[in-house]
Amino acid sequence: MEVLGADDRAEWDDATVASQYRLRVTFPDAALNEAAGLHEPAARDLKSREDHRDDDVVTIDPGDARDHDDALGVRDLGGGRHEVGVHIADVSWYVRPGGALDHEARARGTSCYLPGGAVPMLPERLSSDLCSLRAGVDRLALSVFATLDENGRLHGYRFAATVIRSRADLSYEQVQDALGGATPLGAALQRPVELLMRLARALRARRLAVGALQLDSPEVKAVVDEHGETLRLERRPHLESHELVEEFMLLANRCVGEAAALRGSGVLWRVHEPPPGRKLADLDEMLRVLGLPRPPRHEGDPHRVLQALLEVPLDPPKRRLLHRLVLRSMARARYLERDLGHFGLATREYLHFTSPIRRYPDLHNHRRVREWIARVRDEAWDPHETAALATECSGREQDATEAEREGTKVKGLRLLAGRLGERLSGTISGLVPRGCFVELDDPPVDGFMAVGDQLDDRFELDAAGVRLTGQRTRRRFTLGDAVQVTVARVDVPARECDLALEDDSRRGRHGMPGARRKARRQGWL
């Protein structure tokens, strides 16, 4: 049993979510003591490293980031070729196998980002300081140097233990403004960033050409004050500067994966299996009922089927619905001791390497790369132990993902609790026989609308699971429908939000919609 605090106090929300998902919020003394004994890079630490402190290297992250895992640099080789340096924090230099830090990092598996702050995989001495590739300080890295031409074709790569000194901690918004010409970064950085963007576009075009999927999945972030009170919920826009970083992280991961496949090393693979035929058949039926474009027939090539479907031009609401349905039909990506390929990326030999501050599989894979760089014999590895580690890491990742969603949901409910009785617009995002789940437009919070109770009718869900039909009224509610609702009840501890349908066709003599009058009688309003 834990005593966390009053459930009506927003400052305890993160602690409640952390307890619910059994997140490890405090570090044992042994791990903290080990971290405290670590030091800034000294001359002796740099002897066996390539010195890239004079390179024009930058980090590009969210504006509030403190754990800078990766940095990018580029230099012109002439003849239309360029060498891109993808520099990743050398966490494996500090966190040695079998130590207290390693034991705790494995137990956590990943960092978890809640609205009020992070639950880090590593103590702040490492995650926000020694390992973070902050501007203006010497930092140790494991680097992937990839040679690319202007068309994004890879002509070779190598790995190196390096020391770097980032020129600037840039945000995605800064880079986007610089690329658009609104606020240039200055001569020293503007040109390299523009070249990186040009190469990233070429890499992306090549990925899409072989069948990689491009799914829109907007991120919702809760912005809170120092007391945990919700200031706002915002949908983070997807910027081209995000794609710049993403392409080079994917490139580095693929380079390490290819080398691991050649060596037969005991790495953790990132696998994403194809959707089974039954899932694709269900998707096709849902799209048919909804009147949305259906997958073209490309026998034996589900990549082409889904890619062609996602490229159909649609208005924004229908596009969001289509992408959501395709995403639901996909398997969950996971870690595995053997390579099964990555369906979403349309590639094999793919793993995670670029975020060792916040993901344990990346740290595990860094240790293999360190062995290659040092040209030592790979350590013996037990496939059963690697399989167990993969299962652990997949489970920890899922827990952290669900905790992050729950943390955002709680802050959204806090925001709605102050807007009872307010009329809002939303979109039906899910259906069950009892009613509809509705995603509100602003704020982007989910609630439930019990249409059967509110309209005095019994509703049936169709076989495709996308439409409710009233037996008496013949009213229909379909996935993706726009609706007007009233915030009827919010219960933050129970994580519930009840919405009442605003139905202009059923207004009573006093001008109040019939469903809303019924909601008030039954205590929802």
C-alpha positions in Angstrom: 0.0 0.0 0.0 1.2 3.5 -0.8 0.0 6.9 0.5 0.4 9.3 -2.4 -1.7 12.3 -1.6 -5.2 13.7 -2.1 -6.8 12.5 -5.4 -8.3 16.0 -5.9 -4.8 17.6 -6.0 -3.3 17.8 -9.4 0.2 17.8 -8.0 -0.2 14.1 -7.2 -1.4 13.0 -10.7 2.0 11.9 -11.9 2.7 9.9 -8.7 -0.6 8.2 -9.0 0.1 7.1 -12.6 3.6 6.0 -11.7 2.2 3.9 -8.9 -0.5 2.5 -11.2 2.0 1.3 -13.7 4.7 0.4 -11.1 7.2 2.8 -12.4 10.4 3.0 -10.4 10.6 6.6 -9.4 13.5 6.5 -7.0 17.0 5.2 -7.6 18.6 2.8 -5.1 21.6 4.2 -3.1 24.0 1.9 -4.9 23.0 3.3 -8.3 23.2 6.9 -7.1 26.6 6.3 -5.5 27.9 4.7 -8.7 26.7 7.7 -10.7 28.2 10.2 -8.2 31.6 8.6 -8.7 31.6 9.3 -12.4 33.5 12.3 -13.8 33.7 14.7 -16.8 35.8 13.3 -19.7 39.5 13.6 -18.9 42.5 13.5 -21.2 43.0 9.8 -20.5 39.4 9.0 -21.6 40.1 10.6 -25.0 43.3 8.7 -26.0 41.6 6.0 -28.0 38.9 8.3 -29.5 38.6 10.2 -32.7 38.5 14.0 -32.0 35.6 15.7 -33.7 35.3 18.7 -31.4 36.0 21.1 -34.2 33.2 19.7 -36.4 30.0 21.7 -36.9 27.8 19.4 -34.8 24.4 20.3 -33.4 21.6 18.6 -31.5 18.0 19.0 -32.6 15.3 18.1 -30.0 12.1 19.3 -28.4 12.5 22.7 -26.9 12.2 21.4 -23.3 14.5 18.4 -23.8 17.3 17.8 -21.3 18.6 14.3 -22.4 20.3 15.0 -25.7 21.0 11.4 -27.1 22.1 12.4 -30.6 23.9 15.0 -32.6 24.4 15.5 -36.3 27.2 16.8 -38.4 28.0 16.7 -42.1 31.1 17.5 -44.4 31.4 17.6 -48.1 33.7 14.9 -49.6 33.6 16.3 -53.1 32.3 14.5 -56.2 28.7 14.9 -55.0 29.3 12.8 -51.9 28.9 13.8 -48.2 29.9 12.2 -44.9 27.2 12.5 -42.3 28.2 11.9 -38.7 25.4 10.5 -36.4 26.9 10.9 -33.0 25.1 9.0 -30.2 25.9 9.5 -26.5 28.3 6.9 -25.3 26.3 5.6 -22.3 28.1 2.3 -22.4 31.3 4.0 -21.4 29.7 5.0 -18.1 27.2 2.2 -17.5 29.2 -1.1 -17.3 27.5 -4.5 -17.4 26.6 -6.0 -14.0 26.9 -2.7 -12.1 24.3 -1.1 -9.9 23.5 1.4 -12.7 23.1 -1.3 -15.3 20.9 -3.4 -13.0 18.6 -0.4 -12.4 18.5 0.6 -16.0 17.5 -2.9 -17.1 14.8 -3.0 -14.4 13.4 0.3 -15.8 13.9 -0.6 -19.4 13.0 2.9 -20.7 12.4 6.5 -19.6 8.8 7.5 -19.2 7.7 11.1 -19.9 4.8 12.2 -17.8 3.2 15.7 -17.9 5.1 16.9 -14.8 8.5 15.5 -15.8 10.4 12.4 -16.8 10.9 9.2 -14.9 14.4 8.6 -16.4 16.1 5.3 -17.0 19.3 6.7 -15.7 20.0 9.2 -12.8 20.1 12.8 -13.8 23.8 12.9 -13.2 24.0 10.8 -16.4 20.8 11.5 -18.3 20.9 15.3 -18.1 24.6 15.9 -17.6 27.5 13.5 -18.4 25.8 11.6 -21.2 23.7 14.5 -22.6 25.4 16.0 -25.7 24.9 19.5 -24.4 26.3 22.5 -26.4 29.8 23.8 -25.5 31.1 20.9 -23.5 33.2 17.8 -24.4 31.1 14.7 -24.6 31.9 11.1 -25.4 30.0 9.4 -28.3 29.7 6.3 -30.4 29.4 7.6 -34.0 28.2 6.3 -37.3 29.8 7.9 -40.2 27.8 7.3 -43.4 28.8 8.3 -46.9 25.8 9.4 -49.0 25.4 10.9 -52.5 22.9 13.6 -53.4 20.3 10.9 -54.2 20.5 9.4 -50.7 22.4 6.3 -51.8 24.6 4.8 -49.1 28.1 4.2 -50.3 29.6 3.0 -47.0 29.7 3.5 -43.3 32.0 3.0 -40.3 31.8 3.2 -36.5 34.0 5.1 -34.2 34.4 6.0 -30.5 34.6 9.8 -30.6 34.6 13.0 -28.5 32.5 15.9 -29.8 31.5 19.4 -28.7 28.1 20.4 -29.9 27.9 23.9 -31.4 24.2 24.5 -30.4 21.2 22.9 -28.8 18.6 23.6 -31.5 14.8 23.0 -31.2 12.7 21.5 -34.0 10.9 24.9 -34.2 14.2 26.8 -34.6 15.3 24.5 -37.4 12.0 24.7 -39.1 12.1 28.5 -39.1 15.6 28.4 -40.4 14.7 26.1 -43.2 11.8 28.3 -44.2 14.1 31.4 -44.2 12.2 33.1 -41.3 15.1 33.0 -38.8 18.4 31.8 -40.2 20.9 30.1 -37.9 24.0 32.0 -38.9 26.5 31.1 -41.6 28.3 28.5 -39.5 25.2 26.4 -39.0 22.7 27.3 -41.7 24.5 25.7 -44.5 25.1 22.3 -42.8 21.5 22.2 -41.6 20.3 22.9 -45.1 22.5 20.1 -46.5 21.3 17.7 -43.9 17.7 18.5 -44.8 18.4 17.9 -48.5 20.0 14.5 -47.8 17.2 13.6 -45.4 14.6 14.3 -48.1 16.6 12.0 -50.5 16.7 9.3 -47.8 13.0 9.6 -47.2 12.2 9.3 -50.9 14.2 6.1 -51.2 12.5 4.6 -48.1 9.0 5.3 -49.5 10.0 4.0 -52.9 10.6 0.5 -51.4 7.3 0.5 -49.5 7.9 2.2 -46.1 4.6 3.4 -44.7 3.9 7.0 -43.8 1.3 7.1 -41.0 0.1 10.3 -39.4 -0.2 9.9 -35.6 -0.5 13.3 -33.9 1.0 13.6 -30.5 -1.0 15.3 -27.7 1.0 17.0 -25.0 -0.3 18.3 -21.7 1.3 21.5 -20.6 1.1 22.0 -16.8 2.3 24.6 -14.2 4.6 24.0 -11.2 1.6 22.7 -9.2 0.5 20.2 -11.8 -2.5 22.2 -12.9 -3.3 21.8 -16.6 -2.7 24.9 -18.6 -3.6 23.4 -22.0 -3.5 20.3 -24.1 -2.0 20.8 -27.5 -1.6 18.6 -30.6 2.1 18.8 -31.6 2.4 19.6 -35.3 4.6 17.3 -37.4 7.4 19.4 -38.9 9.9 18.6 -41.6 12.6 19.2 -39.1 11.3 16.1 -37.3 11.8 14.2 -40.5 15.4 15.5 -40.8 16.4 13.9 -37.4 14.2 10.8 -38.0 15.9 9.9 -41.3 19.4 10.0 -39.9 18.4 8.0 -36.8 16.8 5.4 -39.1 20.0 5.4 -41.2 22.2 4.8 -38.2 20.0 2.0 -36.9 20.1 0.3 -40.2 23.9 0.5 -40.5 24.3 -1.0 -37.1 21.7 -3.7 -37.9 23.5 -4.6 -41.2 26.8 -5.0 -39.3 25.2 -7.0 -36.6 23.7 -9.4 -39.2 27.1 -10.0 -40.7 28.7 -10.7 -37.3 25.9 -12.8 -35.8 26.2 -10.7 -32.6 23.7 -11.0 -29.8 21.8 -7.8 -30.4 18.2 -7.0 -29.7 16.3 -6.5 -33.0 13.4 -4.2 -33.5 10.8 -6.2 -35.3 7.4 -5.3 -36.7 5.5 -8.2 -38.3 3.1 -7.8 -41.2 -0.6 -7.6 -40.4 -2.3 -11.0 -40.9 -4.7 -11.4 -43.8 -7.7 -11.4 -41.4 -6.8 -7.9 -40.2 -6.5 -6.6 -43.7 -9.8 -8.2 -44.6 -11.4 -6.5 -41.5 -9.9 -3.2 -42.6 -11.3 -3.6 -46.1 -14.8 -4.3 -44.7 -14.7 -1.2 -42.4 -13.6 1.0 -45.2 -16.4 -0.4 -47.4 -19.0 0.4 -44.9 -17.6 3.8 -44.2 -17.5 4.7 -47.9 -13.7 5.4 -47.7 -11.2 4.4 -50.3 -10.4 0.7 -50.2 -7.1 -1.1 -50.6 -6.1 -1.8 -54.2 -5.5 -5.4 -55.1 -1.7 -6.0 -55.1 -1.5 -9.8 -54.6 1.2 -10.8 -52.1 2.5 -7.3 -51.4 0.7 -5.7 -48.3 3.3 -2.9 -48.3 2.0 -1.7 -51.7 -1.6 -2.2 -50.6 -1.4 0.0 -47.6 1.0 2.5 -49.1 -1.3 3.1 -52.1 -4.3 3.4 -49.6 -2.5 6.0 -47.5 -1.6 8.1 -50.5 -5.2 8.7 -51.6 -6.0 12.4 -51.3 -8.7 13.1 -48.7 -10.0 16.0 -46.6 -8.3 16.2 -43.1 -11.1 14.5 -41.1 -11.3 11.5 -43.4 -7.6 11.3 -43.7 -7.2 11.1 -39.9 -9.9 8.4 -39.7 -8.2 6.4 -42.5 -4.8 6.6 -40.9 -6.3 5.6 -37.5 -8.0 2.5 -38.9 -4.8 1.4 -40.8 -2.8 1.9 -37.6 -5.3 -0.3 -35.6 -4.8 -3.1 -38.2 -1.1 -3.2 -37.6 0.8 -5.4 -35.2 2.7 -3.8 -32.3 6.5 -3.4 -32.8 8.6 -5.2 -30.3 12.1 -6.4 -29.4 13.3 -9.9 -30.3 16.5 -11.9 -30.2 16.2 -12.7 -33.9 15.4 -10.6 -37.0 12.0 -10.9 -38.4 12.1 -7.7 -40.4 10.3 -4.4 -39.9 7.1 -4.2 -41.9 6.4 -0.5 -41.3 9.8 0.5 -42.5 9.9 -2.1 -45.3 13.3 -3.3 -44.2 15.2 -6.1 -42.5 18.3 -5.9 -40.2 16.8 -3.1 -38.2 17.4 -2.4 -34.5 17.5 0.5 -32.0 20.9 2.2 -31.4 20.3 5.9 -31.2 18.7 6.5 -27.8 20.8 4.8 -25.1 20.0 7.4 -22.5 16.4 6.4 -22.5 16.1 2.9 -23.9 17.9 -0.2 -22.5 17.9 -2.1 -25.9 20.0 0.7 -27.4 22.4 0.5 -24.5 22.6 -3.3 -25.0 23.4 -2.8 -28.7 26.0 -0.1 -28.0 28.0 -2.7 -26.1 28.1 -4.8 -29.2 29.3 -1.9 -31.3 32.0 -1.1 -28.8 33.3 -4.6 -29.2 33.5 -4.1 -33.0 35.3 -0.7 -32.7 37.8 -2.2 -30.3 38.3 -5.2 -32.6 37.9 -7.6 -29.7 36.2 -10.9 -29.9 32.4 -10.6 -29.3 31.5 -11.5 -25.8 29.7 -14.9 -25.5 26.0 -14.5 -25.5 23.2 -16.8 -24.4 20.3 -16.8 -26.9 17.9 -17.7 -24.1 19.1 -14.8 -22.0 18.8 -12.4 -25.0 15.3 -13.7 -25.6 14.4 -13.0 -22.0 15.8 -9.5 -22.2 13.9 -8.8 -25.4 10.6 -9.8 -23.6 11.4 -7.7 -20.6 12.2 -4.6 -22.7 9.1 -5.0 -24.8 7.0 -5.2 -21.6 8.6 -2.2 -20.0 8.1 -0.2 -23.2 4.4 -1.0 -23.3 4.0 0.0 -19.6 5.7 3.3 -20.2 3.7 4.0 -23.3 0.4 3.3 -21.5 1.6 5.4 -18.5 2.3 8.4 -20.7 -1.1 8.1 -22.3 -2.7 7.8 -18.9 -0.8 10.9 -17.6 -2.0 13.0 -20.5 -5.6 11.7 -20.1 -5.7 12.6 -16.4 -4.5 16.2 -17.2 -7.2 16.4 -19.9 -9.9 15.4 -17.5 -8.7 18.0 -15.0 -9.1 20.6 -17.8 -12.6 19.4 -18.6 -13.7 19.3 -14.9 -13.7 23.1 -15.1 -15.9 23.1 -18.2 -19.0 21.2 -17.1 -22.0 22.1 -19.1 -20.0 23.5 -21.9 -20.9 22.6 -25.5 -18.0 21.2 -27.5 -17.5 19.6 -30.9 -15.8 16.2 -31.4 -15.5 13.2 -33.6 -16.7 9.6 -32.9 -13.5 7.6 -32.5 -14.9 4.3 -31.3 -18.1 2.3 -30.9 -19.5 -0.3 -28.5 -23.1 -1.4 -28.1 -23.6 1.0 -25.2 -22.5 4.1 -27.1 -19.7 6.1 -28.7 -16.3 7.2 -27.7 -15.8 10.8 -28.8 -12.5 12.6 -29.2 -13.1 16.3 -28.6 -11.6 18.8 -31.0 -10.4 21.3 -28.3 -9.2 20.2 -25.9 -8.2 16.8 -27.5 -9.7 14.6 -24.7 -11.7 11.4 -25.1 -15.1 10.9 -23.5 -18.0 8.5 -23.6 -21.5 9.2 -24.9 -24.1 6.6 -23.9 -26.5 7.3 -26.8 -28.8 4.4 -25.9 -29.7 5.8 -22.5 -29.8 9.4 -23.7 -32.1 8.7 -26.7 -34.3 6.0 -25.0 -33.4 3.5 -27.7 -31.5 0.2 -28.1 -28.6 0.4 -30.5 -27.0 -2.4 -32.4 -23.4 -2.4 -33.6 -22.9 -3.6 -37.2 -20.7 -6.6 -38.0 -17.9 -4.3 -39.2 -17.9 -2.5 -35.8 -18.2 1.0 -37.4 -21.9 1.9 -37.1 -24.5 2.0 -34.3 -28.2 1.9 -35.4 -31.2 2.5 -33.1 -33.9 -0.1 -33.3 -36.7 2.4 -32.6 -35.4 5.7 -33.9 -33.2 4.3 -36.7 -30.6 6.9 -35.7 -27.1 6.1 -36.8 -23.8 6.9 -35.3 -20.8 6.1 -37.5 -17.1 6.1 -36.8 -15.7 9.4 -37.9 -19.0 11.3 -37.5 -18.7 14.9 -36.2 -20.9 15.5 -33.2 -21.8 18.3 -30.8 -21.8 17.3 -27.1 -22.0 18.7 -23.6 -19.5 17.9 -20.9 -21.9 16.1 -18.5 -19.7 14.5 -15.8 -16.0 14.2 -15.1 -14.5 11.8 -12.5 -10.7 12.2 -12.5 -9.9 9.3 -10.0 -12.1 6.9 -12.0 -10.7 8.3 -15.3 -14.2 8.9 -16.7 -15.8 11.6 -18.8 -19.5 11.4 -19.7 -20.7 13.4 -22.7 -24.3 14.3 -23.5 -25.4 14.5 -27.1 -26.4 17.9 -28.3 -29.2 17.0 -30.7 -30.8 20.0 -32.4 -33.4 17.7 -34.0 -34.9 16.9 -30.6 -35.1 20.3 -28.9 -37.8 20.5 -26.3 -40.2 23.4 -25.7 -37.7 25.3 -23.6 -35.0 25.0 -26.3 -32.9 22.4 -24.4 -32.0 19.3 -26.5 -33.9 16.2 -25.4 -30.8 14.2 -24.7 -29.4 17.0 -22.6 -32.7 17.2 -20.6 -32.5 13.5 -20.0 -28.9 13.8 -18.9 -29.8 16.4 -16.4 -32.7 14.3 -15.0 -30.4 11.4 -14.6 -27.7 13.4 -12.9 -25.1 13.6 -15.8 -25.4 17.4 -15.8 
